[in-house]
Amino acid sequence: MTRLRIALAQINPTVGDLKGNFTKIVECYDQAEAAGCDIVAFPELSITGYPPEDLVLKPGFVADNKEILATIAARTGRCVAVVGFVDSDRDLYNAAAVLCGGEVRGTYRKRVLPNYGVFDEARYFTPGHESDPLELYVIGGVKVGVSICEDIWSPTGPLAEQAAGGAELNININGSPYHRNKVVGRERMLATRAADASCALVYVNQVGGQDELIFDGASMAFDGDGNLLARAAQFREELMIVDIDFDPVYRKRLLDPRGRATETLLPTVVISDDPVIHPVKFVGRIAPLLDPVAEVYEALVLGTRDYVVKNRFTDVVIGLSGGIDSTIVACIAVDALGADHVHGVSMPSRYSSDGSKDDASALAENLGIDYRTIAIEPAFASYLDMFAPSFEGRSADLTEENLQSRIRGMTLMAMSNKFGWMVLTTGNKSEMAVGYFTIYGDSVGGYAVIKDVFKTIVYGLCRYVNEREGREIVPEAVITKPPSAELRPDQRDDQSLPPYEELDPILEMYVEDDRTASEIVSAGFDEALVRRIARLVDINEYKRRQCPPGVRVSVKAFGKDRRLPITNGYVG
């Protein structure tokens, strides 16, 4: 029996920070070599960060990334490193380099380029093809293949060919973005690939936030029967080490009832043909998975922290209304950055209730954040006076409501300019979808923390915060009172929108599942309501285009993911 010790370097790179990413890579490499590892694998495009987007169109950037790769290679010793980088000759390639003994021993170019959802790799890269034949690497007497992210998702991808050609282990490096409940399906898929190929499989994923995208880590290792051997934590950097034993695989392949593919042995690069002795087996830890609500919450915390910190901000400011949306954003911000770096501003007007002001104050006290009140009533009254001659003879309407929101937006941006704090906006996905927000008002800011979180989920997140802490962080009144923008007397959200329990399922089908209004009606929903909601979603595309980026936690988020025309005459 042969045994390999493998490290999966679940790192948090920053796109474009070649020197910073280099430091992370070499630190993990040194730890892996000190632990006696035979192989250490890094995520997809770990030198550049993923996704580098149009940075790869800069020849200097590509050249710099290859120079960093050469520097990493020169530092390698016995332990083999698999590192993601941008390769180039006539075209550009999403590639993985196999490094050992001070040099590059081989290169693999990604063959299956995703071009859907948030992915547009075909815009930049050429797939590896028949002129780039697959190679196996003999490491410690084990034949090892390499693949990159989407390659493993396809049942007819390179893993099948590598396994048929003699591979006993596949190293799959990834930049696999997070969405709700993805980790379970991903694990099931990987186990199936390993079992189908009778080939052990290690999957390393990056972790961290990159603009809208969140990478959840959860790197995994499987044996050739598809059994999970180890799993790294979600949403946290980690160097996961696991020993994998390799028995001769011919017996299983001979007895496979599905029959064997015609095997053509692939060319091999011998790095080390002698089995390495690891007398004491290093059993990998299987980190528990978070429950669905905690998973979303941790994704939001990580995305907020990385966006703020990677863009060189230290502090954030939030308009605290006493409502549930600003409440959960404040909780997330404190967990992301620490209470000392979060500033809450109450901006009451003549329509703000005492209950809401008290709830905002109680939340700030529970969180231990800086809290101040800047009443907007003087500015609002001045605006009303200023517009009085032009508005004469017209009754108050949405115009006056939006004025209050825009004064609040201006106030927060003034605080941002004066103190260098990033403004976190507080609108949720339900409101973003139907345009229930004020453009240039409550939509202003640097980052929209919950823009991809439906209102019904926001309630669950607030309950989770209290349950996790074992005490009332979020005042109970915030969770139980009817939601209101408080921009006119006795206003409630359900005067303008259906209850969120009715709204959110329709939005999920229309926005995330791409169902037409007719299809949603056929599923049993009220036609008048569906048509109204669909129209609101469609006509407010222009408003969403002008909103800040925010954390993507669903299968289809507004922005990078869902791309519909503003000028659009289709009615389904």
C-alpha positions as CSV (number, residue, x, y, z in Angstrom):
1,M,0.0,0.0,0.0
2,T,1.2,3.5,-0.9
3,R,0.4,6.5,1.1
4,L,0.5,10.2,0.2
5,R,0.2,13.1,2.5
6,I,-1.7,15.9,0.8
7,A,-2.3,19.5,1.9
8,L,-5.1,21.6,0.6
9,A,-4.3,25.3,0.9
10,Q,-7.7,27.0,1.3
11,I,-6.5,30.6,1.0
12,N,-8.2,33.9,0.6
13,P,-6.4,35.7,-2.3
14,T,-7.1,39.2,-3.5
15,V,-7.6,39.8,-7.2
16,G,-4.6,41.6,-8.6
17,D,-2.6,41.6,-5.4
18,L,0.2,39.4,-6.9
19,K,2.7,40.1,-4.1
20,G,0.1,39.5,-1.4
21,N,-1.0,36.3,-3.0
22,F,2.6,35.2,-3.4
23,T,3.1,35.6,0.3
24,K,0.1,33.5,1.2
25,I,1.2,30.8,-1.2
26,V,4.8,30.5,0.0
27,E,3.7,30.6,3.7
28,C,1.3,27.6,3.1
29,Y,3.9,25.8,1.1
30,D,6.5,26.1,3.9
31,Q,3.9,24.8,6.4
32,A,3.0,21.9,4.1
33,E,6.7,20.9,3.6
34,A,7.4,21.2,7.3
35,A,4.5,18.8,7.9
36,G,6.0,16.2,5.6
37,C,3.4,16.6,2.8
38,D,4.1,15.1,-0.6
39,I,1.7,17.5,-2.4
40,V,0.2,20.9,-1.6
41,A,-2.6,22.2,-3.8
42,F,-3.7,25.8,-4.2
43,P,-6.9,27.2,-5.6
44,E,-7.7,28.1,-9.2
45,L,-5.8,31.2,-10.4
46,S,-4.3,31.6,-6.9
47,I,-1.6,33.9,-8.1
48,T,-3.9,36.4,-9.7
49,G,-7.0,35.8,-7.5
50,Y,-10.3,34.7,-9.1
51,P,-11.9,36.0,-11.2
52,P,-9.3,38.5,-12.6
53,E,-11.7,39.6,-15.3
54,D,-10.2,42.2,-17.7
55,L,-6.9,42.4,-15.8
56,V,-5.8,39.5,-18.0
57,L,-6.2,41.7,-21.0
58,K,-3.2,43.7,-19.7
59,P,0.0,42.0,-21.1
60,G,2.0,43.4,-18.2
61,F,-0.3,41.8,-15.6
62,V,0.0,38.4,-17.3
63,A,3.8,38.7,-17.5
64,D,4.0,39.7,-13.8
65,N,1.8,36.7,-12.8
66,K,4.2,34.3,-14.7
67,E,7.2,36.0,-13.0
68,I,5.6,35.3,-9.6
69,L,5.1,31.6,-10.7
70,A,8.8,31.3,-11.6
71,T,9.7,32.7,-8.2
72,I,7.4,30.3,-6.4
73,A,8.9,27.4,-8.4
74,A,12.4,28.4,-7.5
75,R,11.5,28.1,-3.8
76,T,10.1,24.6,-4.0
77,G,11.8,21.5,-2.5
78,R,10.6,17.9,-2.2
79,C,6.9,18.8,-1.7
80,V,5.0,19.1,-5.0
81,A,3.0,22.3,-5.4
82,V,0.0,22.7,-7.7
83,V,-0.6,26.4,-8.3
84,G,-3.2,28.2,-10.4
85,F,-2.0,30.9,-12.8
86,V,-2.7,32.6,-16.1
87,D,-0.6,30.9,-18.9
88,S,0.0,32.5,-22.2
89,D,1.6,31.8,-25.6
90,R,-0.6,32.5,-28.6
91,D,-3.6,32.6,-26.4
92,L,-4.4,32.9,-22.7
93,Y,-5.2,29.9,-20.6
94,N,-6.6,29.2,-17.1
95,A,-3.8,26.9,-16.0
96,A,-2.2,24.9,-13.2
97,A,1.5,24.5,-12.8
98,V,3.1,21.5,-11.1
99,L,6.2,22.7,-9.2
100,C,8.9,20.7,-7.5
101,G,12.6,20.8,-6.9
102,G,13.0,24.4,-7.9
103,E,11.3,24.2,-11.3
104,V,8.1,23.9,-13.2
105,R,7.6,20.2,-14.0
106,G,4.4,20.5,-16.0
107,T,1.4,22.6,-16.9
108,Y,-2.3,21.7,-17.2
109,R,-4.7,24.0,-19.0
110,K,-8.4,24.0,-18.1
111,R,-10.5,22.3,-20.7
112,V,-14.1,23.1,-19.7
113,L,-14.6,26.8,-19.5
114,P,-17.8,27.9,-17.8
115,N,-19.7,30.6,-19.6
116,Y,-23.0,31.0,-17.7
117,G,-24.3,32.7,-14.6
118,V,-21.5,34.7,-13.0
119,F,-18.9,33.0,-15.2
120,D,-17.5,34.4,-18.5
121,E,-14.3,32.6,-18.9
122,A,-14.7,32.2,-22.7
123,R,-14.3,35.9,-22.9
124,Y,-10.7,35.6,-21.8
125,F,-9.4,32.0,-22.1
126,T,-8.9,29.3,-24.7
127,P,-9.6,25.8,-23.5
128,G,-6.9,23.2,-23.3
129,H,-7.4,20.9,-26.3
130,E,-5.9,18.0,-28.1
131,S,-2.7,19.8,-28.9
132,D,-2.2,20.0,-25.1
133,P,-2.2,16.2,-24.2
134,L,-3.1,15.1,-20.7
135,E,-0.1,14.1,-18.6
136,L,0.1,12.3,-15.3
137,Y,2.7,13.0,-12.6
138,V,4.2,10.1,-10.6
139,I,4.5,11.4,-7.1
140,G,5.6,9.0,-4.4
141,G,4.9,6.1,-6.8
142,V,1.3,7.3,-7.3
143,K,0.0,8.5,-10.7
144,V,-1.6,11.9,-10.3
145,G,-3.7,13.9,-12.7
146,V,-4.6,17.6,-12.4
147,S,-7.9,19.4,-13.3
148,I,-9.4,22.8,-12.7
149,C,-12.8,23.5,-11.3
150,E,-15.4,23.1,-14.1
151,D,-13.5,20.2,-15.5
152,I,-14.7,18.1,-12.6
153,W,-18.4,19.1,-12.9
154,S,-18.7,17.5,-16.3
155,P,-19.2,13.7,-16.2
156,T,-17.3,13.5,-19.5
157,G,-14.6,15.8,-18.4
158,P,-10.8,15.0,-18.2
159,L,-11.1,13.0,-15.0
160,A,-12.6,10.1,-16.9
161,E,-9.8,10.2,-19.4
162,Q,-7.1,10.6,-16.8
163,A,-8.5,7.7,-14.7
164,A,-8.8,5.4,-17.8
165,G,-5.2,6.4,-18.6
166,G,-3.9,5.2,-15.2
167,A,-4.5,8.0,-12.7
168,E,-4.9,7.0,-9.1
169,L,-5.4,10.5,-7.7
170,N,-6.9,13.7,-9.2
171,I,-6.1,17.1,-7.9
172,N,-8.9,19.6,-8.7
173,I,-8.2,23.2,-8.0
174,N,-11.1,25.6,-7.7
175,G,-12.6,29.1,-7.6
176,S,-16.1,27.8,-6.9
177,P,-18.5,30.6,-5.8
178,Y,-21.0,30.1,-3.0
179,H,-24.8,30.2,-3.1
180,R,-27.3,28.8,-0.7
181,N,-27.2,25.0,-0.3
182,K,-24.5,24.6,-2.9
183,V,-22.0,22.7,-0.7
184,V,-24.3,19.6,-0.3
185,G,-24.8,19.2,-4.1
186,R,-21.1,19.9,-4.7
187,E,-20.1,17.2,-2.3
188,R,-22.5,14.7,-3.8
189,M,-21.1,15.4,-7.3
190,L,-17.5,15.1,-6.2
191,A,-18.1,11.7,-4.5
192,T,-19.8,10.5,-7.7
193,R,-16.9,11.5,-9.9
194,A,-14.4,9.8,-7.6
195,A,-16.4,6.6,-7.4
196,D,-17.2,6.5,-11.2
197,A,-13.5,6.9,-12.0
198,S,-12.2,4.6,-9.2
199,C,-9.9,7.5,-8.5
200,A,-9.1,9.3,-5.3
201,L,-10.0,13.0,-5.6
202,V,-8.9,16.1,-3.7
203,Y,-10.8,19.3,-4.2
204,V,-9.3,22.6,-3.0
205,N,-11.5,25.8,-3.1
206,Q,-10.5,29.3,-2.4
207,V,-12.3,31.2,0.4
208,G,-13.2,34.9,0.7
209,G,-15.1,37.7,-0.9
210,Q,-14.4,39.3,-4.3
211,D,-16.9,42.1,-5.0
212,E,-20.3,40.3,-5.3
213,L,-18.9,36.8,-5.2
214,I,-18.2,34.7,-2.1
215,F,-16.0,31.7,-2.1
216,D,-16.9,29.3,0.7
217,G,-13.9,27.0,0.9
218,A,-15.2,23.6,2.2
219,S,-12.3,21.9,0.5
220,M,-12.6,18.1,0.4
221,A,-10.8,14.8,-0.1
222,F,-12.4,11.5,-1.3
223,D,-11.0,8.0,-1.7
224,G,-11.5,6.0,-4.9
225,D,-14.9,4.7,-3.6
226,G,-16.2,8.2,-3.2
227,N,-16.0,8.1,0.6
228,L,-15.4,11.5,2.2
229,L,-12.0,11.5,4.0
230,A,-11.7,15.1,5.0
231,R,-13.5,18.5,4.7
232,A,-12.2,21.9,5.6
233,A,-14.3,24.5,7.3
234,Q,-16.6,26.9,5.4
235,F,-15.8,30.6,5.1
236,R,-12.4,30.3,6.8
237,E,-8.8,30.0,5.6
238,E,-7.2,26.7,6.4
239,L,-4.4,24.4,5.5
240,M,-6.1,21.0,5.5
241,I,-3.8,17.9,5.6
242,V,-4.9,14.4,5.0
243,D,-3.2,11.1,4.2
244,I,-4.6,8.9,1.5
245,D,-3.8,5.3,1.0
246,F,-3.6,3.8,-2.4
247,D,-4.3,0.1,-3.1
248,P,-3.8,-1.3,-6.7
249,V,-7.0,-0.2,-8.5
250,Y,-7.0,-2.9,-11.2
251,R,-9.2,-5.3,-9.3
252,K,-12.0,-2.7,-8.8
253,R,-11.8,-1.7,-12.4
254,L,-11.9,-5.3,-13.6
255,L,-15.0,-6.0,-11.5
256,D,-16.8,-2.8,-12.4
257,P,-20.2,-3.9,-13.8
258,R,-20.3,-0.9,-16.1
259,G,-17.2,-2.2,-17.9
260,R,-14.0,-0.4,-18.5
261,A,-13.2,2.3,-21.0
262,T,-10.6,1.4,-23.5
263,E,-7.5,2.4,-21.7
264,T,-4.7,4.2,-23.3
265,L,-1.9,5.0,-20.8
266,L,-1.2,8.7,-20.6
267,P,2.3,10.0,-20.8
268,T,3.9,10.5,-17.3
269,V,6.3,12.9,-15.7
270,V,8.2,11.0,-13.0
271,I,8.8,13.3,-10.1
272,S,9.3,10.7,-7.4
273,D,8.8,7.0,-8.2
274,D,9.7,5.7,-4.7
275,P,6.8,5.4,-2.2
276,V,7.2,7.8,0.7
277,I,7.1,6.3,4.2
278,H,4.4,7.9,6.5
279,P,4.3,5.3,9.3
280,V,1.7,7.2,11.3
281,K,-1.4,8.1,9.3
282,F,-2.6,11.7,9.3
283,V,-6.4,11.4,9.4
284,G,-8.1,14.4,8.1
285,R,-10.8,16.2,10.0
286,I,-14.3,16.4,8.6
287,A,-15.5,19.8,9.5
288,P,-19.3,20.0,10.2
289,L,-21.4,21.9,7.7
290,L,-23.3,25.0,8.9
291,D,-27.0,25.0,9.0
292,P,-28.7,26.9,6.1
293,V,-29.4,30.1,8.1
294,A,-25.9,30.2,9.7
295,E,-24.4,29.5,6.3
296,V,-26.0,32.6,4.7
297,Y,-25.1,34.7,7.7
298,E,-21.4,33.7,7.6
299,A,-21.3,34.3,3.8
300,L,-22.7,37.9,4.4
301,V,-20.1,38.5,7.2
302,L,-17.2,37.3,5.0
303,G,-18.3,39.2,2.0
304,T,-18.7,42.4,3.9
305,R,-15.4,42.1,5.7
306,D,-13.4,41.4,2.5
307,Y,-15.1,44.1,0.5
308,V,-14.4,46.7,3.2
309,V,-10.9,45.6,4.1
310,K,-9.6,44.7,0.6
311,N,-10.7,48.1,-0.5
312,R,-8.7,49.6,2.3
313,F,-11.5,50.9,4.5
314,T,-11.4,50.5,8.2
315,D,-14.9,51.7,9.3
316,V,-18.4,51.7,8.0
317,V,-21.5,53.8,8.7
318,I,-25.1,52.6,8.6
319,G,-28.4,54.5,8.8
320,L,-30.2,52.9,11.7
321,S,-33.9,53.3,11.3
322,G,-35.0,50.8,13.9
323,G,-36.2,48.5,11.1
324,I,-35.2,44.9,10.5
325,D,-33.0,45.5,7.5
326,S,-30.7,48.1,9.0
327,T,-30.7,46.0,12.1
328,I,-29.3,42.9,10.5
329,V,-26.8,44.9,8.4
330,A,-25.4,46.4,11.7
331,C,-25.2,42.9,13.2
332,I,-23.3,41.6,10.2
333,A,-21.0,44.6,10.2
334,V,-20.0,44.2,13.8
335,D,-19.2,40.5,13.2
336,A,-17.2,41.4,10.1
337,L,-15.2,44.4,11.4
338,G,-15.7,44.7,15.2
339,A,-18.0,47.1,17.1
340,D,-15.3,49.8,17.3
341,H,-15.4,50.1,13.5
342,V,-19.2,50.4,13.0
343,H,-21.1,53.7,13.3
344,G,-24.8,53.9,13.4
345,V,-26.7,57.1,12.6
346,S,-30.4,57.7,13.4
347,M,-31.9,60.3,11.1
348,P,-35.5,60.8,12.3
349,S,-38.0,63.0,10.5
350,R,-41.5,64.1,11.6
351,Y,-42.8,60.6,10.7
352,S,-40.4,58.6,12.7
353,S,-42.1,56.7,15.5
354,D,-40.8,56.8,19.1
355,G,-40.7,53.0,18.9
356,S,-38.4,52.9,16.0
357,K,-36.0,55.4,17.5
358,D,-36.0,53.4,20.7
359,D,-35.3,50.2,18.8
360,A,-32.4,51.7,16.9
361,S,-30.9,53.0,20.2
362,A,-31.3,49.6,21.9
363,L,-29.7,47.8,19.1
364,A,-26.7,50.1,19.1
365,E,-26.3,49.6,22.9
366,N,-26.6,45.8,22.5
367,L,-24.0,45.8,19.8
368,G,-21.7,48.3,21.5
369,I,-21.3,50.5,18.5
370,D,-20.9,54.3,18.1
371,Y,-24.4,55.8,17.8
372,R,-25.5,59.3,17.1
373,T,-28.7,61.1,16.0
374,I,-28.8,63.6,13.2
375,A,-32.4,64.8,12.7
376,I,-33.3,65.5,9.1
377,E,-36.4,67.6,10.0
378,P,-34.6,70.9,9.5
379,A,-33.4,70.0,6.1
380,F,-36.7,68.4,5.1
381,A,-38.6,71.6,6.2
382,S,-36.2,73.7,4.2
383,Y,-36.7,71.6,1.1
384,L,-40.5,71.9,1.5
385,D,-40.1,75.7,1.7
386,M,-37.8,75.7,-1.2
387,F,-40.2,73.8,-3.4
388,A,-43.4,75.4,-2.2
389,P,-43.6,78.0,-5.1
390,S,-43.1,75.3,-7.7
391,F,-45.3,72.7,-6.0
392,E,-48.1,75.1,-5.3
393,G,-51.5,73.6,-5.9
394,R,-50.3,70.0,-5.8
395,S,-50.8,67.7,-2.9
396,A,-48.0,65.8,-1.1
397,D,-47.1,62.5,-2.7
398,L,-44.1,60.2,-3.4
399,T,-42.0,63.3,-4.1
400,E,-42.0,64.3,-0.4
401,E,-41.4,60.8,0.7
402,N,-38.4,60.4,-1.5
403,L,-37.0,63.8,-0.4
404,Q,-36.6,62.4,3.1
405,S,-34.8,59.3,1.9
406,R,-32.5,61.4,-0.3
407,I,-31.7,63.8,2.6
408,R,-30.7,60.7,4.6
409,G,-28.5,59.4,1.8
410,M,-26.8,62.8,1.5
411,T,-26.3,62.8,5.3
412,L,-24.6,59.4,5.3
413,M,-22.4,60.3,2.4
414,A,-21.3,63.5,4.2
415,M,-20.3,61.4,7.2
416,S,-18.4,59.1,4.8
417,N,-16.6,62.1,3.2
418,K,-15.7,63.6,6.5
419,F,-14.5,60.5,8.3
420,G,-13.6,58.1,5.6
421,W,-16.2,55.6,6.5
422,M,-17.8,53.3,3.9
423,V,-21.6,53.6,3.7
424,L,-23.4,50.2,3.9
425,T,-26.8,50.3,2.3
426,T,-29.6,48.3,3.9
427,G,-32.0,47.3,1.1
428,N,-33.1,43.6,0.8
429,K,-33.7,41.6,-2.4
430,S,-37.5,41.8,-2.1
431,E,-37.3,45.6,-2.2
432,M,-34.6,45.7,-4.8
433,A,-36.7,43.5,-7.1
434,V,-39.8,45.6,-7.1
435,G,-38.1,49.0,-6.8
436,Y,-39.3,49.7,-3.3
437,F,-36.4,52.0,-2.6
438,T,-35.4,55.5,-3.4
439,I,-32.8,55.9,-6.1
440,Y,-30.1,58.4,-4.9
441,G,-31.6,58.0,-1.4
442,D,-31.5,54.9,0.7
443,S,-29.7,53.1,-2.2
444,V,-26.5,55.3,-1.9
445,G,-23.4,53.8,-0.5
446,G,-20.4,51.6,-1.1
447,Y,-21.8,48.1,-0.5
448,A,-25.2,46.6,-0.3
449,V,-24.9,43.8,2.3
450,I,-28.3,42.1,1.9
451,K,-29.2,43.0,-1.7
452,D,-29.5,39.3,-2.5
453,V,-31.4,38.3,0.7
454,F,-35.2,38.1,0.5
455,K,-37.1,39.8,3.3
456,T,-38.4,36.5,4.7
457,I,-34.8,35.3,5.1
458,V,-33.9,38.6,6.9
459,Y,-36.3,37.7,9.7
460,G,-34.6,34.3,10.0
461,L,-31.2,35.9,10.2
462,C,-32.3,38.2,13.0
463,R,-33.6,35.3,15.0
464,Y,-30.4,33.4,14.4
465,V,-28.3,36.3,15.9
466,N,-30.3,36.2,19.1
467,E,-30.3,32.4,19.3
468,R,-26.5,32.3,18.7
469,E,-25.8,34.9,21.4
470,G,-28.3,33.4,23.8
471,R,-29.7,36.9,24.5
472,E,-31.6,39.6,22.8
473,I,-29.3,41.5,20.5
474,V,-32.0,42.3,18.0
475,P,-34.9,43.8,20.0
476,E,-38.0,41.6,19.8
477,A,-40.1,44.6,18.6
478,V,-37.9,44.8,15.5
479,I,-38.9,41.3,14.5
480,T,-42.6,41.5,15.4
481,K,-43.6,45.0,14.3
482,P,-45.1,45.6,10.8
483,P,-42.3,46.8,8.5
484,S,-42.6,50.5,7.4
485,A,-40.5,53.0,5.6
486,E,-42.0,55.7,7.9
487,L,-42.1,58.4,5.2
488,R,-45.7,59.3,5.7
489,P,-48.2,59.0,8.5
490,D,-49.0,55.5,9.6
491,Q,-47.2,54.0,6.6
492,R,-46.7,50.2,6.3
493,D,-45.0,48.2,3.6
494,D,-48.1,46.1,3.0
495,Q,-50.0,49.2,1.8
496,S,-47.7,49.2,-1.2
497,L,-46.7,45.6,-1.5
498,P,-48.3,42.2,-0.7
499,P,-47.1,40.5,2.5
500,Y,-43.6,39.3,2.0
501,E,-44.7,35.7,2.6
502,E,-46.7,36.1,-0.7
503,L,-44.2,38.3,-2.5
504,D,-41.0,36.4,-2.0
505,P,-42.1,33.0,-3.6
506,I,-43.3,34.9,-6.7
507,L,-40.0,36.8,-6.9
508,E,-38.0,33.6,-6.4
509,M,-39.7,32.1,-9.4
510,Y,-39.6,35.2,-11.6
511,V,-36.0,36.4,-10.7
512,E,-34.1,33.3,-9.8
513,D,-35.9,30.6,-11.7
514,D,-36.5,32.7,-14.9
515,R,-40.2,31.8,-15.0
516,T,-42.5,33.9,-17.0
517,A,-45.6,35.5,-15.4
518,S,-47.8,33.1,-17.3
519,E,-45.8,30.1,-15.9
520,I,-46.1,31.4,-12.3
521,V,-49.9,31.9,-12.8
522,S,-50.1,28.3,-14.0
523,A,-48.4,27.2,-10.8
524,G,-51.4,28.5,-8.9
525,F,-50.6,32.1,-8.0
526,D,-53.1,34.9,-8.4
527,E,-52.8,36.4,-11.9
528,A,-53.4,40.0,-11.1
529,L,-50.8,39.9,-8.4
530,V,-48.2,38.1,-10.5
531,R,-48.6,40.5,-13.4
532,R,-48.3,43.4,-11.1
533,I,-45.1,42.1,-9.5
534,A,-43.6,41.1,-12.8
535,R,-44.1,44.6,-14.2
536,L,-42.6,46.1,-11.1
537,V,-39.5,44.0,-11.5
538,D,-39.1,44.8,-15.2
539,I,-39.6,48.6,-14.9
540,N,-37.1,49.0,-12.1
541,E,-34.1,47.4,-13.9
542,Y,-32.7,50.9,-14.4
543,K,-32.8,51.6,-10.7
544,R,-30.9,48.4,-9.8
545,R,-28.2,49.2,-12.4
546,Q,-27.3,52.2,-10.3
547,C,-27.1,50.5,-7.0
548,P,-23.8,49.4,-5.3
549,P,-22.6,45.8,-5.4
550,G,-23.5,43.4,-2.7
551,V,-23.0,39.8,-1.5
552,R,-24.3,37.1,-3.8
553,V,-25.9,34.3,-1.8
554,S,-28.6,33.0,-4.2
555,V,-28.4,31.0,-7.5
556,K,-29.2,34.3,-9.3
557,A,-28.4,37.7,-8.0
558,F,-29.0,41.1,-9.4
559,G,-25.9,42.6,-11.1
560,K,-23.2,40.3,-12.3
561,D,-25.5,37.3,-12.4
562,R,-28.9,38.4,-13.7
563,R,-28.5,40.5,-16.8
564,L,-31.7,41.7,-18.4
565,P,-32.1,44.7,-20.8
566,I,-33.4,48.0,-19.3
567,T,-35.3,48.7,-22.5
568,N,-37.5,45.6,-22.8
569,G,-40.8,45.0,-24.5
570,Y,-41.3,41.4,-23.6
571,V,-44.3,40.4,-21.5
572,G,-44.5,36.7,-20.7
